[in-house]
Amino acid sequence: MSGIAPQGDLTVDQKDLAAIGDRAFKLWEDLGRYGRAAWSSSQTAASDLKTQGFTLGGAVDRVQSRWEEQLTSLLDACAHISNHMDFTKKAHQGDEYYIGGQISSISTLDKGFDGGKGH
């Protein structure tokens, strides 16, 4: 034996998918609110410093621009995760309904064959 433990099937229920999607959406909301507030403050600071003749204003402006790029990237990732979890949840609901219907049909067929025993 190789020492590797046997691995089972990956299982996720609707509650798990919903929780992941909800947390991603909440993170998106909070990042949008607080991340943009920080961006706005640094933008104001950069402008004030430049107006007063401080070269530091340009550096703060560059940091602020990079912050906006990174924040936008992170917001996009959170939105993608949230949307994907919603899509996955809906897709799996459809799969569960289909599989349940198929198993129900097989069970009905089996009963028909069981009724023929002894004839």
Buried (B, 14 or more C-beta within 10 A) or exposed (E): EEEEEEEEEEEEEEEEBEEBBEBBBEBBEEBBEEBBEEBEEBBEBBBEBBEEEEEEBEEBBEEBBEBBEEBBEBBEBBBEBBBBBBEBBEEBEEEEEEEEEEEEEEEEEEEEEEEEEEE
